[in-house]
Amino acid sequence: MDRNVPAPMLANDWNLAIVVASMRRFINKALWLVVHKIPWKPILIWGPWVIVLLALAFYGIENWRGAEAWRKAQLQAKSQGIKTSYSDFFPEPLSSREAGFSNLPGLGGQSLSNRLDLQRSGTPELNVDRRAHRNIERWKASPEDIRLWLDPSIRPSNKKDAALELERIMKNEFSLLTKTREATTGSTLRFLPASHQFSFSDKTSNVAGRSKLAALARDDALISLALQDSERLSKDILFLFQLAQAEVYPTQMNDLITSAIWGDLEEVVWSAIKERALSHEGLLLILNHLPESFGLDSFNDNVQGQCAWNSEAYDVFKEDRDRLVEQMKWSTSISTGYSQLDEITEKAQNFGYRIMPKGWLDQAKAENLRQALVLAKVADGDFASYIRLASQNEETTKYSLNKILAGIYPQLLRRRTEHFARMELLKIGLHLEIFHLKNGKYPLRFQELGVEFEDDPFANREMNYRLKSDGSPIVWSVGANRIDENGLSAKSKRDGDIVWMLTPTAVPTESKSKNELEQN
C-alpha cells in the first residue's frame, strides 16, 4: 500500500470503480435486450403505419371537435338573431341615389389612397411635424393654427396668407377633393369591397381611401375658414357628413375610422362656431344632419361584422398556412434578447402553425363568435357593462388571434364612449349657438333650450353645464377617469374632462387640478 495516500481517498476511488462497473453491466445488458429480444422486424414493418394511424386519429378527432364547436356556436348565434356569414353584411345593390365609390372614374379605393399620398409625402414646403398640431388645446379655446402646417422657412405671419400658400402647394389634392364632392353630391357613399368574395386587400384599400379623403376635407375646411369662404366651408362639412355616414363593411377598423371622421367634423364645426362663421341656417343644417344617437347599436354591428370577417380569414388560413404565418408574424413578436434563440423559436412557432389541425382554427372561429354573442346581449347605451364584458373576454380568450382582437375591443369601446360624449357636446353646442343668435345671450340652464339630450356616458347623468363669468357657456363630460373636475380639460387621453367651450379657461388638468381636488 502506498503510505503517502490517505486511506479515505482509496476508499472513495474503490467505490467509484464499483459504480462505473455496475453502470457498464447495466448498459451492456440493456443493449443486448434491445438487439436480441425486441421484435424489430414487425416494428419496422408496422411501426410507421401505427404512427400514421395515430396522427390521422389525432387530426380526425381535433377536426371533428372544431367542426362541432363551430356548429354549436352558429346555432347559438342563429337563436339570438346574429348574422355569421361574410356576405350577410353587404347592403342591397346600388340605387340611383347612391355612389359606389370604387366605381367613380379614377377614385377607386387604393388608387385614391396612393394619389392622396403624393403631395403629403413629397412636398418639402409642408412641415413634416404638422400632424403634431392637429389636436386642439381646448383649454386655450384656440382653433388649429394652419400656419404651422408650413415649413418655418416660408411660414407667413397671418392665417390668410398661409391658406393661400397651402392652396398652391396642395392644388392637386384639393382638385381631387372638388372632383369627388361634385361626383357624389346628394349621394350615399359606399366604401365596400369589390365583390362579396372575401379578400384581405379590399378591406385595407377602402379604409385608407375614406380616411385620407376625410383628412383632406378637414384640412380644406380649416383653409376655407381662414379664407372666410363660407360656401366652400359648408361643402366640406357636408362632405364630412357623407364620409362619416358612408356605407362600409362593418369592422372594428372602419368603426375607428368613422369615429375619427366624426371627430374631424366636430373640430371643424367648433372652429367655425368659435370664428362666428356659421349663420342660423348653417347651424340648423348641421344639426339636421347629426344622427339622433351615437349609441352601441352600430358598435355591435361592427363587432359582428368583424366576427364574420375573421371567420372568413380563418377559412383562408386553413388552406393557406403561409398567410397564417404572415398574419401571426404581424400580430405577435418574439423577443428573448438572443437573436439566435428568437430565430429558432420563430421557426418552431411557424412550423406549428403549418401543421396544426384545421379543427383548431374552427375552434378559434367558434370562440370568436361566442365573444361577439356575449357582447351582443348588452343593452344599447350601457357602456360600463360593455367595457366590463369586453375586458372579461380578453382574460378568458384562448386562441392567439382572438386574444389580440379581444384586447382591442375595450380600447375601441372607450374611444367610442369618448366619441359619444363629444358628439353629444357638439349637439348641445349647436343648440346653445342657435339660442344665442335668437336671444343675444346663452341660457342659464339646459331646460331653457327645450331639448332633451343624452346623458354623460361616463357618469350616467346629464352633462354638466354652467356659464362663465364672461357669459360664455362651458359644457363637459367627466371623461374616461370618471372624475368631475369642474370643466378642466384633458392634457392626456385619460386625464381631465371632455369640454365644449368658446373662451379660455384654467390650465388643463393634471397634477395641479388633482392637488386642488385633494385640498378641497
CORMOTA-V497941 format. One record per residue. N is the residue number from 0. SS is DSSP state (h for helix, s for strand, l for the rest). PSI is psi as a letter, one per 30 degrees, with the letter a starting at -180 (* if undefined). OMEGA is omega as a letter, one per 40 degrees, with the letter a starting at -180 (999 if undefined). Layout:
n={N	N}
ss={SS	SS}
psi={PSI	PSI}
omega={OMEGA	OMEGA}
//
This chain:
n={0	1	2	3	4	5	6	7	8	9	10	11	12	13	14	15	16	17	18	19	20	21	22	23	24	25	26	27	28	29	30	31	32	33	34	35	36	37	38	39	40	41	42	43	44	45	46	47	48	49	50	51	52	53	54	55	56	57	58	59	60	61	62	63	64	65	66	67	68	69	70	71	72	73	74	75	76	77	78	79	80	81	82	83	84	85	86	87	88	89	90	91	92	93	94	95	96	97	98	99	100	101	102	103	104	105	106	107	108	109	110	111	112	113	114	115	116	117	118	119	120	121	122	123	124	125	126	127	128	129	130	131	132	133	134	135	136	137	138	139	140	141	142	143	144	145	146	147	148	149	150	151	152	153	154	155	156	157	158	159	160	161	162	163	164	165	166	167	168	169	170	171	172	173	174	175	176	177	178	179	180	181	182	183	184	185	186	187	188	189	190	191	192	193	194	195	196	197	198	199	200	201	202	203	204	205	206	207	208	209	210	211	212	213	214	215	216	217	218	219	220	221	222	223	224	225	226	227	228	229	230	231	232	233	234	235	236	237	238	239	240	241	242	243	244	245	246	247	248	249	250	251	252	253	254	255	256	257	258	259	260	261	262	263	264	265	266	267	268	269	270	271	272	273	274	275	276	277	278	279	280	281	282	283	284	285	286	287	288	289	290	291	292	293	294	295	296	297	298	299	300	301	302	303	304	305	306	307	308	309	310	311	312	313	314	315	316	317	318	319	320	321	322	323	324	325	326	327	328	329	330	331	332	333	334	335	336	337	338	339	340	341	342	343	344	345	346	347	348	349	350	351	352	353	354	355	356	357	358	359	360	361	362	363	364	365	366	367	368	369	370	371	372	373	374	375	376	377	378	379	380	381	382	383	384	385	386	387	388	389	390	391	392	393	394	395	396	397	398	399	400	401	402	403	404	405	406	407	408	409	410	411	412	413	414	415	416	417	418	419	420	421	422	423	424	425	426	427	428	429	430	431	432	433	434	435	436	437	438	439	440	441	442	443	444	445	446	447	448	449	450	451	452	453	454	455	456	457	458	459	460	461	462	463	464	465	466	467	468	469	470	471	472	473	474	475	476	477	478	479	480	481	482	483	484	485	486	487	488	489	490	491	492	493	494	495	496	497	498	499	500	501	502	503	504	505	506	507	508	509	510	511	512	513	514	515	516	517	518	519}
ss={l	l	l	l	l	l	h	h	h	h	h	h	h	h	h	h	h	h	h	h	h	h	h	h	h	h	h	h	h	h	h	h	h	h	h	h	l	l	l	h	h	h	h	h	h	h	h	h	h	h	h	h	h	h	h	h	h	h	h	h	h	h	h	h	h	h	h	h	h	h	h	h	h	h	h	h	h	h	h	l	l	l	l	l	l	h	h	h	h	l	l	l	l	l	l	l	l	s	s	s	h	h	h	l	l	l	l	l	h	h	h	h	h	h	h	h	h	h	h	h	h	h	l	l	l	s	l	l	l	h	h	h	h	l	l	l	l	h	h	h	l	l	l	l	l	h	h	h	h	s	l	h	h	h	l	l	l	l	h	h	h	h	h	h	h	h	h	h	h	l	h	h	h	h	h	h	h	h	h	h	h	h	h	h	l	l	l	s	s	s	s	l	l	l	l	l	l	l	l	h	h	h	h	h	h	h	h	h	h	h	h	h	h	h	h	h	h	h	h	h	h	h	h	h	h	h	l	l	l	h	h	h	h	h	h	h	h	h	h	h	h	h	h	h	l	l	s	s	l	l	l	h	h	h	h	h	h	h	h	h	h	h	h	h	h	h	h	h	h	h	h	h	h	h	l	l	l	l	l	h	h	h	h	h	h	h	h	h	h	l	l	l	l	l	l	l	h	h	h	h	h	h	h	h	h	h	h	h	h	h	h	h	h	h	h	h	h	h	h	l	h	h	h	h	h	h	h	h	h	h	h	l	l	l	l	l	l	l	h	h	h	h	h	h	h	h	h	h	h	h	h	h	h	h	h	l	l	h	h	h	h	h	h	h	h	h	h	h	h	h	h	h	h	h	h	h	l	l	l	l	l	l	h	h	h	h	h	h	h	h	h	h	h	h	h	h	l	l	l	h	h	h	h	h	h	h	h	h	h	h	h	h	h	h	h	h	h	h	h	h	h	h	h	h	h	h	h	h	h	h	h	h	h	h	h	h	h	h	h	l	l	l	l	l	l	h	h	h	h	l	l	l	l	l	l	s	l	l	l	l	s	l	l	s	s	s	s	l	l	l	l	l	s	s	s	s	s	l	l	l	l	l	l	l	l	l	l	l	s	s	l	s	l	l	s	l	s	s	s	s	s	l	l	l	l	l	l	l	s	l	h	h	h	h	h	h	h	h	h	l}
psi={k	j	f	f	k	k	e	e	e	e	e	e	e	e	e	e	e	e	e	e	e	e	e	e	e	e	e	e	e	e	e	e	e	e	e	f	f	k	i	e	e	e	e	e	e	f	e	e	e	e	e	e	e	e	e	e	e	e	e	e	e	e	e	e	e	e	e	e	e	e	e	e	e	e	e	e	e	e	f	g	g	k	k	f	k	e	f	f	g	k	l	l	l	k	l	f	g	k	j	j	e	f	f	k	k	g	g	k	d	e	e	e	e	e	e	f	f	e	e	e	f	g	j	f	f	k	k	f	g	f	f	f	g	e	k	k	i	f	f	f	h	k	l	k	j	f	f	f	f	l	k	f	f	g	j	l	f	l	e	e	e	e	e	e	e	e	e	e	e	h	e	e	e	f	e	e	e	e	e	e	e	e	f	g	k	g	l	j	k	j	i	l	l	f	l	f	k	k	k	e	e	e	e	e	e	e	e	e	e	e	e	e	e	e	e	e	e	e	e	e	e	e	e	e	e	e	f	h	i	e	e	e	e	e	e	e	e	e	e	e	e	e	e	e	g	l	k	l	k	j	l	e	e	e	e	e	e	e	e	e	e	e	e	e	e	e	e	e	e	e	e	e	e	e	g	h	f	k	l	e	e	e	e	e	e	e	e	f	f	k	l	e	l	h	a	f	e	e	e	e	e	e	e	e	e	e	e	e	e	e	e	e	e	e	e	e	e	e	f	i	f	e	e	e	e	e	e	e	e	e	e	l	k	k	j	f	f	j	e	e	e	e	e	e	e	e	e	e	e	e	e	e	e	f	f	k	k	f	e	e	e	e	e	e	e	e	e	e	e	e	e	e	e	e	f	f	f	k	k	k	f	i	e	e	e	e	e	e	e	e	e	e	e	e	e	f	k	e	k	e	e	e	e	e	e	e	f	e	e	e	e	e	e	e	e	e	e	e	e	e	e	e	e	e	e	e	e	e	e	e	e	e	e	e	e	e	e	e	f	g	l	l	l	e	l	e	f	f	f	g	k	k	l	l	l	j	f	f	f	h	l	l	l	k	k	l	k	l	f	g	f	l	l	k	k	l	l	f	a	f	f	g	k	j	g	h	g	k	l	k	f	l	f	g	k	l	l	j	k	j	l	f	l	l	a	l	l	l	k	c	e	e	e	e	e	e	e	e	e	*}
omega={i	a	a	a	a	a	a	i	i	i	i	i	a	i	i	i	i	a	a	i	i	i	i	i	a	a	i	i	i	i	i	i	i	a	a	a	a	a	a	a	i	i	a	i	a	a	i	i	i	i	i	i	i	i	i	i	i	a	i	i	a	i	i	i	i	i	i	i	i	i	a	i	i	i	i	i	a	i	i	i	a	i	a	a	i	a	a	a	i	i	i	i	a	i	a	a	a	i	i	a	a	a	a	a	i	a	i	a	a	i	i	i	i	a	i	i	a	a	a	a	a	a	a	a	a	i	a	a	a	i	i	a	a	a	i	i	a	a	i	a	a	i	a	a	a	i	a	i	a	i	a	a	a	a	i	a	a	a	a	i	i	i	i	i	i	i	a	a	a	a	a	i	a	i	i	i	i	i	a	i	a	a	a	a	i	a	i	a	i	i	a	i	a	a	i	i	a	i	i	a	a	a	a	a	a	i	a	a	a	a	a	i	i	i	i	i	i	i	a	i	a	i	i	i	i	i	a	i	a	a	i	i	i	i	i	i	i	i	i	i	i	a	a	a	i	i	i	i	a	i	i	i	i	i	i	i	i	i	i	i	i	i	i	a	i	a	a	a	i	i	i	i	i	i	a	a	a	i	i	i	i	i	i	i	i	a	a	i	a	i	a	a	i	a	a	a	a	i	i	i	a	i	a	i	i	i	i	i	i	i	i	i	i	i	i	a	a	a	a	a	i	i	i	i	i	a	a	i	i	a	a	i	i	i	i	a	i	a	a	i	i	a	i	a	i	i	i	i	i	i	i	i	a	a	a	i	i	a	i	i	i	i	i	i	a	i	i	i	i	i	i	a	i	a	a	a	a	i	a	i	a	a	a	i	a	i	i	a	i	i	i	i	a	a	a	a	a	a	a	a	i	i	i	a	a	i	a	a	i	i	i	a	i	i	i	i	i	i	i	a	a	a	i	i	i	i	i	a	i	i	i	a	i	i	a	i	a	a	i	i	i	a	i	a	i	a	a	i	i	a	i	a	i	i	i	a	i	a	a	i	a	i	i	a	i	i	i	i	i	i	i	a	i	a	a	i	a	i	a	i	i	i	i	a	i	i	i	a	a	i	i	a	a	a	i	a	i	a	i	i	a	i	a	i	a	i	a	a	i	a	a	a	i	i	i	i	i	i	a	999}
//
